[in-house]
Amino acid sequence: MDGMHDLGGKEGFGPVRHSKNAAVFHADWEIRANALYSLAVKFGVFNMDEYRHAIERMEPRHYLSASYYERSLTSLASLCVEKGLVTREQLEQLAQGSYPLALPAAPGRSNHPQRQSFLPGDQVRVRDEHVPGHMRMPGYLRGKCGVVISKSPNYPFPDAHGHGIHAEDEPTYDVRFEASHVWPNDAENAQVHAAIFESYLELNK
């Protein structure tokens, strides 16, 4: 899905702000939120793709105004409600007020029916597809052409894994893109590398 979370490659946000040696946590609740979501994944309450998709489903204004760990906590709470471990009413009673949760999930999908393997040096194109559910294809690369550099081991296919749908595990491919092709007329002479799942690629004929 194209949501507010997919900000990579978007223009107009200015330089990325960062601080050297920044603290990982800034408050005790952040440590607890991080520990709780890690514990939930460890014990199979939900998987990482479900966790990521719940963040993607946050109401856009909430997503943009939330901190990193607030997004994590929203995902954790939303999934626990959806899986019947707690109710929204219980959360709001503990919070003594409204408790924002992620919006409803969209459908997922299994592997692409025409997916194929690629070799280093193959010219490929990122499929120009819009998927309503979870996916791990950067929106700014949709429809762009690049060259396969290498292939990874197989991983759970996120479009299915985030929705409880059966799918075969897939490799990702390190694909090299020319920045001038990704951002025509507004890019330095540089190259961009991205790990792209097999189902997201097709041969550039």
C-alpha positions in Angstrom: 0.0 0.0 0.0 1.1 3.6 -0.6 0.9 5.2 2.8 2.4 8.0 4.7 5.1 5.6 5.9 6.6 5.2 2.4 8.6 8.5 2.5 11.8 7.2 1.0 12.8 9.1 -2.2 10.2 11.8 -1.7 11.2 15.4 -2.2 10.5 18.5 -0.2 11.3 17.3 3.3 14.7 18.8 3.4 17.9 17.1 4.6 17.6 14.2 7.0 18.3 15.4 10.5 20.4 13.2 12.7 22.5 13.4 15.9 25.8 11.7 16.5 25.7 9.3 19.5 22.0 9.9 20.0 20.4 7.9 22.8 18.3 4.9 21.7 15.6 5.5 24.3 14.5 8.8 25.8 12.0 7.6 28.4 11.2 4.5 30.4 7.9 3.8 28.5 9.9 3.5 25.2 12.0 0.7 26.7 8.8 -1.1 27.9 7.1 -0.6 24.5 10.1 -2.0 22.6 10.4 -4.9 25.0 6.7 -5.8 24.7 6.6 -5.8 21.0 9.8 -7.9 20.8 8.3 -10.4 23.3 5.1 -10.6 21.2 7.1 -11.4 18.1 9.2 -14.0 20.0 6.2 -15.8 21.3 4.3 -15.8 17.9 1.6 -13.3 18.8 2.3 -11.6 15.5 5.2 -11.5 13.0 7.3 -8.6 11.8 5.4 -8.1 8.7 2.1 -7.8 10.6 3.9 -5.4 12.9 5.1 -3.3 10.0 1.7 -3.3 8.3 -0.1 -2.1 11.5 2.3 0.9 11.5 1.5 1.5 7.9 -2.2 1.5 8.7 -1.9 4.3 11.2 -4.1 7.4 10.4 -1.7 9.6 8.3 -1.8 12.6 10.7 -1.2 10.4 13.6 1.7 8.7 11.9 3.4 12.0 11.0 3.0 13.4 14.4 4.1 10.3 16.3 7.5 9.4 17.5 9.3 6.2 16.6 8.2 4.3 19.7 4.7 5.8 19.7 4.3 4.1 16.2 5.6 0.9 17.7 3.2 1.1 20.6 0.3 1.8 18.3 1.1 -1.2 16.2 1.5 -3.4 19.3 -1.9 -2.3 20.8 -3.7 -2.5 17.4 -2.6 -6.1 16.8 -3.4 -7.2 20.4 -6.9 -5.8 20.0 -7.3 -7.4 16.5 -6.1 -10.8 17.9 -8.5 -10.7 20.9 -5.9 -10.3 23.6 -7.3 -7.0 24.9 -10.2 -4.7 24.0 -10.0 -1.1 23.0 -12.3 -0.3 26.0 -9.7 -1.8 28.3 -6.9 0.2 26.7 -8.9 3.4 27.0 -9.7 2.7 30.6 -6.0 2.3 31.4 -5.1 5.4 29.3 -8.0 7.3 30.9 -9.0 8.6 27.5 -9.2 7.8 23.8 -6.6 5.4 22.5 -5.8 5.7 18.7 -5.4 2.4 16.9 -4.4 1.5 13.3 -7.0 1.6 10.6 -8.5 -1.8 9.4 -6.1 -4.0 7.3 -6.5 -4.3 3.6 -6.2 -7.7 1.8 -2.9 -9.3 1.2 -1.7 -11.5 -1.7 0.4 -14.6 -2.4 3.5 -14.8 -4.7 3.2 -13.2 -8.2 1.9 -15.8 -10.7 4.6 -14.8 -13.2 7.5 -14.5 -10.9 10.9 -15.8 -12.1 14.5 -16.1 -11.0 17.1 -13.6 -12.1 20.9 -13.7 -12.5 23.5 -11.0 -11.8 23.7 -8.7 -14.8 20.0 -9.2 -15.7 18.2 -6.0 -16.7 15.0 -5.8 -14.7 12.0 -3.6 -14.1 10.1 -3.1 -10.8 6.5 -4.1 -11.6 4.2 -1.1 -11.8 1.6 -2.5 -9.4 -0.5 -0.9 -6.6 -1.2 -3.3 -3.8 -3.8 -2.5 -1.1 -2.1 -4.5 1.6 1.4 -4.8 3.1 4.4 -4.9 0.8 8.1 -4.1 1.0 8.6 -2.4 -2.4 9.6 1.2 -2.2 7.1 3.3 -4.0 9.7 5.6 -5.6 11.1 2.6 -7.5 7.8 1.5 -9.0 8.2 1.1 -12.8 11.9 1.9 -12.6 14.6 -0.2 -14.4 17.9 -1.5 -12.9 20.5 -4.2 -13.0 20.7 -7.2 -10.7 23.9 -7.3 -8.7 23.3 -10.3 -6.4 20.7 -12.6 -4.8 19.9 -13.2 -1.2 18.7 -16.3 0.6 14.9 -16.9 0.8 12.7 -14.9 3.2 9.0 -15.0 4.0 7.1 -13.0 1.3 5.9 -9.9 3.1 2.7 -9.4 1.1 1.4 -12.7 2.4 3.3 -13.0 5.7 1.7 -9.7 6.9 -1.8 -11.1 6.3 -1.6 -14.8 7.3 -1.7 -15.9 3.7 0.3 -18.9 2.4 3.1 -18.2 0.1 6.5 -19.6 -0.9 9.5 -17.8 0.6 11.4 -15.6 -1.8 14.9 -14.2 -2.3 15.5 -10.5 -2.6 17.8 -9.1 -5.3 20.3 -6.3 -4.9 19.2 -4.1 -7.8 21.3 -1.1 -8.9 19.4 1.9 -10.2 20.8 5.1 -11.8 19.7 8.0 -9.8 19.1 10.0 -13.0 16.5 7.4 -14.0 14.8 7.4 -10.7 14.6 11.2 -10.4 15.0 12.6 -13.9 16.4 16.1 -14.2 16.9 16.3 -10.4 19.5 13.9 -9.3 23.3 13.7 -8.8 25.4 11.4 -10.9 25.0 8.5 -8.5 23.6 5.0 -8.1 20.9 3.6 -5.8 20.9 0.0 -4.5 17.7 -1.6 -3.2 16.8 -5.1 -2.0 13.7 -6.1 -4.1 11.7 -9.2 -3.6 11.4 -11.6 -6.6 7.6 -11.1 -7.1 8.2 -7.3 -7.5 10.5 -7.7 -10.5 10.2 -8.6 -14.2 12.7 -8.8 -17.0 13.2 -5.5 -18.8 12.7 -6.6 -22.4 
